[in-house]
Amino acid sequence: MPDMDTARSEHLPQGPVVDADWLADHLDDVVVVDASIMGERGAATGIPGARRFDLDGPLSDQEADIPHTMLGADDFAQRLGELGIGDDAVVVAYDRQGLFSSARAWWMLRAAGVGTPYVLDGGLPAWIASGRPEGPLDDSPEPVAAPRVQLDPRAFTDADDVARRLAEHDGAVADARSAERFAGTAPEPRPRLRAGHMPGAVSLPFSELAPGGHLLPAAELDDLLQQRLGRRGPVAFSCGSGVSACVGALAAVAAGWEDRDLTIYDGSWSEWGRETEDPALRPVVRGS
């Protein structure tokens, strides 16, 4: 088990991301989780000793009809305990794509008030590029007592609140999908979803915030976010299923926007864009 007292006795990094060098120096002192999803999920190797933070499986609500739905507090606490993540854990999340689904794990831990979470900037590709080897993941981590989970009610929001924000021009709603999906010119990867975006939403593709899987410097993030979202007011981040939206939240925190009332629309386009939704209540527009 990692020595969390050792990790906490040292000065932890400021900001939400760490690099491969820092992680390599502290690998025995932190809990590393592999939060890869979809086609990148299930690999036998990765950062040596990482535990599987399976967002396509038990780390999301499997009874929900929308993918990647946040677990309730009790269920999340149980899953974390099973992964060996306790109250004071220092957790570094990564994914095999670079910087994508790892931000979702970071946001969930942050929302739950558990430990000190980070994201590995550049993910597994950065780890490999730094000359570090891959190794077996830990599929049988030693469990710990379930941590105290107190979900921040502001961390996630729903379709009704997003509709209100749009109607009242209450801050910004940022869509992290690609510009083509936002415009409705590219098909949605999930079936039975309408093409386009919420009227009044702003296109903010996560790939622009983290080109090549690396988060832009804080000053550049601040400039980009201000250009797209304005200088003040709350921000709700959306995407396909609430995963890459968390890259937007990660970027906002890295840019010093923590006082802006940041939230994730958990249902995202998997909910709003459904063909069965009332178009009067959940309208969709096309075009940039």
TORKOL-460847 format. One record per residue (C-alpha): x, y, z. Coordinates in Angstrom, 2 decimals. Example, Ala and Ser with C-alpha at 12.3 -4.5 7.8 and 13.67 -1.06 7.14 Angstrom:
c1,c2,c3
12.30,-4.50,7.80
13.67,-1.06,7.14
# end
This chain:
c1,c2,c3
0.00,0.00,0.00
1.24,3.56,-0.68
2.56,5.46,2.31
0.15,8.39,2.34
1.85,9.99,5.35
5.04,10.20,3.32
3.20,11.73,0.38
1.52,14.31,2.56
4.73,15.20,4.37
6.07,16.60,1.12
4.91,19.68,-0.70
2.27,18.54,-3.12
2.06,20.21,-6.53
-0.17,23.21,-7.02
-2.83,22.87,-9.66
-4.70,19.83,-10.91
-2.03,18.15,-13.09
1.34,16.48,-12.55
3.93,15.43,-15.10
5.54,12.06,-15.68
8.74,13.02,-13.86
6.87,13.94,-10.69
4.81,10.77,-10.83
7.89,8.60,-11.33
9.51,10.19,-8.27
6.38,9.56,-6.15
5.06,6.35,-7.64
5.29,4.48,-4.34
3.56,7.26,-2.41
0.38,7.73,-4.41
-2.52,5.70,-5.79
-2.41,5.63,-9.59
-5.64,4.86,-11.42
-6.16,4.00,-15.08
-9.39,5.71,-16.14
-9.27,4.69,-19.81
-12.63,4.05,-21.49
-14.16,2.45,-24.56
-11.55,1.07,-26.97
-8.70,1.96,-24.60
-10.29,0.11,-21.69
-9.10,-3.22,-20.37
-5.43,-3.28,-21.33
-3.33,-5.60,-19.18
-0.45,-3.15,-18.82
0.00,0.54,-18.17
1.71,2.51,-15.46
2.97,-0.26,-13.18
0.64,-0.99,-10.29
-2.20,1.25,-11.44
-5.71,0.27,-10.41
-8.61,0.26,-12.88
-10.97,3.22,-12.42
-13.50,1.64,-14.74
-15.83,4.39,-15.93
-17.48,2.01,-18.41
-18.13,-0.39,-15.54
-18.57,-0.15,-11.77
-17.29,3.43,-11.43
-20.45,4.68,-13.18
-24.10,4.00,-12.34
-24.88,0.83,-14.28
-28.63,1.19,-13.66
-28.83,4.60,-15.35
-30.04,4.84,-18.94
-27.31,7.39,-19.75
-23.66,6.32,-19.95
-21.09,7.45,-17.38
-23.66,8.69,-14.87
-22.22,9.64,-11.48
-22.70,7.14,-8.69
-24.51,7.98,-5.49
-22.37,8.81,-2.49
-22.61,5.44,-0.75
-21.91,3.40,-3.88
-18.99,5.65,-4.85
-17.50,5.35,-1.37
-17.73,1.56,-1.54
-16.06,1.42,-4.96
-13.25,3.70,-3.80
-12.62,1.59,-0.72
-12.41,-1.50,-2.92
-9.75,0.28,-4.99
-7.73,1.11,-1.89
-8.58,4.81,-2.03
-9.15,6.19,1.44
-9.94,9.60,2.89
-6.41,10.97,2.62
-5.21,9.31,-0.56
-3.16,11.22,-3.10
-4.54,9.94,-6.40
-3.12,10.41,-9.89
-5.48,9.51,-12.73
-4.31,8.83,-16.27
-5.73,7.45,-19.48
-4.22,5.80,-22.53
-5.38,8.54,-24.91
-3.38,11.32,-23.27
-5.83,13.60,-21.52
-9.44,12.57,-21.93
-11.29,10.34,-19.48
-8.75,10.78,-16.67
-10.27,14.21,-16.03
-13.59,12.52,-15.24
-11.98,10.46,-12.46
-10.33,13.62,-11.11
-13.61,15.53,-11.10
-15.49,12.69,-9.37
-12.93,12.53,-6.58
-12.92,16.30,-6.28
-16.72,16.39,-6.15
-16.70,13.72,-3.45
-14.14,15.56,-1.31
-11.92,12.47,-1.21
-8.16,12.81,-0.94
-6.04,14.97,-3.21
-6.64,14.08,-6.87
-4.47,14.93,-9.85
-4.39,14.15,-13.55
-1.24,12.94,-15.29
-0.63,15.48,-18.04
-0.16,13.59,-21.28
-1.34,10.33,-19.77
0.25,7.01,-20.63
1.82,8.34,-23.87
3.74,10.92,-21.83
4.83,8.25,-19.36
6.20,6.11,-22.18
7.78,9.10,-23.95
9.66,9.93,-20.74
11.42,6.56,-20.99
9.45,4.81,-18.24
8.30,1.24,-18.82
4.81,-0.15,-18.83
3.99,-2.89,-16.36
1.06,-4.97,-15.11
-1.91,-3.19,-13.58
-3.00,-4.11,-10.06
-6.24,-6.04,-10.53
-6.44,-7.05,-6.87
-5.71,-3.92,-4.84
-5.78,-4.17,-1.08
-9.10,-2.60,0.01
-9.35,0.05,2.70
-12.22,1.42,4.73
-14.65,3.30,2.49
-13.83,7.02,2.56
-16.27,9.68,3.68
-18.00,10.87,0.53
-19.88,14.14,0.65
-20.86,14.99,-2.89
-20.75,18.70,-3.66
-24.26,19.48,-4.98
-22.75,22.09,-7.30
-20.39,19.66,-9.02
-23.01,18.09,-11.30
-26.15,19.52,-12.81
-29.10,18.32,-14.88
-31.00,19.16,-18.06
-33.55,21.42,-16.37
-30.85,23.57,-14.83
-28.95,23.78,-18.11
-32.15,24.81,-19.91
-32.68,27.53,-17.28
-29.12,28.79,-17.64
-29.52,29.03,-21.41
-32.90,30.75,-21.21
-31.77,33.26,-18.58
-28.28,33.77,-20.05
-26.90,32.76,-16.66
-23.22,32.35,-17.41
-22.00,30.01,-20.14
-22.73,26.45,-21.24
-19.59,25.03,-22.87
-19.77,22.02,-25.22
-16.56,19.96,-25.27
-17.47,17.85,-28.29
-15.71,18.41,-31.60
-16.65,21.46,-33.64
-18.14,19.15,-36.27
-20.42,17.39,-33.80
-21.38,20.75,-32.31
-22.35,22.02,-35.77
-24.20,18.82,-36.59
-22.03,18.06,-39.62
-20.50,14.92,-38.08
-22.58,11.99,-36.83
-22.94,11.23,-33.16
-21.10,8.06,-32.10
-24.09,6.84,-30.10
-27.34,5.80,-31.79
-30.66,7.64,-31.69
-29.18,11.05,-30.95
-30.02,14.23,-32.85
-27.21,16.18,-34.51
-26.35,19.71,-33.43
-26.13,21.59,-30.14
-28.12,23.38,-27.48
-29.14,26.89,-28.62
-26.92,29.35,-26.82
-24.17,26.85,-25.98
-20.55,27.67,-26.82
-18.25,25.30,-28.70
-15.15,24.54,-26.61
-13.62,21.28,-27.92
-11.57,19.56,-25.26
-8.84,18.94,-27.84
-8.20,22.69,-28.05
-7.63,22.82,-24.29
-5.26,19.86,-24.32
-3.66,19.57,-27.77
-1.68,16.38,-28.10
-2.96,15.29,-24.69
-1.16,18.07,-22.80
-3.04,20.85,-21.04
-2.18,24.34,-22.30
-0.26,26.62,-19.88
-2.47,28.40,-17.36
-2.18,31.84,-18.99
-3.12,30.45,-22.40
-6.06,28.59,-20.91
-7.26,31.75,-19.20
-7.09,33.69,-22.47
-8.91,30.99,-24.43
-11.61,30.53,-21.81
-12.20,34.26,-21.57
-12.49,34.53,-25.36
-15.05,31.75,-25.56
-16.94,32.00,-22.29
-16.66,35.59,-21.15
-14.95,37.16,-18.18
-17.45,36.38,-15.45
-20.35,34.17,-14.49
-20.83,30.44,-13.85
-19.93,27.76,-16.38
-21.64,24.43,-17.07
-19.57,21.98,-19.13
-21.23,19.46,-21.43
-20.03,16.86,-23.95
-21.22,13.49,-25.20
-21.67,11.71,-21.87
-20.08,13.88,-19.19
-16.50,12.65,-19.69
-14.61,15.12,-21.89
-16.66,17.91,-20.27
-14.41,17.31,-17.28
-11.39,18.32,-19.39
-13.09,21.71,-19.59
-13.46,21.80,-15.82
-9.83,20.71,-15.42
-8.72,23.53,-17.71
-10.83,26.06,-15.83
-9.35,25.04,-12.48
-5.83,25.13,-13.95
-6.57,28.65,-15.24
-7.65,29.81,-11.77
-11.39,29.86,-12.44
-12.40,28.00,-9.30
-14.55,30.93,-8.14
-16.69,30.73,-11.29
-19.19,28.08,-10.04
-18.06,25.28,-12.34
-20.33,22.30,-12.94
-20.69,19.26,-15.20
-23.92,18.50,-17.03
-23.84,14.79,-16.25
-26.37,13.69,-18.87
-24.77,15.85,-21.56
-25.68,15.13,-25.19
-26.58,11.51,-24.39
-29.58,12.98,-22.60
-30.31,16.34,-24.27
-29.82,15.02,-27.79
-32.05,11.95,-27.54
-34.59,11.57,-30.31
-37.24,10.97,-27.66
-36.74,14.35,-25.98
-39.43,17.01,-26.42
-37.91,19.49,-28.92
-39.80,22.32,-27.24
-38.04,21.59,-23.95
-34.70,20.34,-25.34
-34.27,22.23,-28.63
-31.38,21.48,-30.99
-29.83,23.76,-33.58
-27.29,23.12,-36.30
-24.45,25.27,-37.53
-21.46,26.83,-35.84
# end
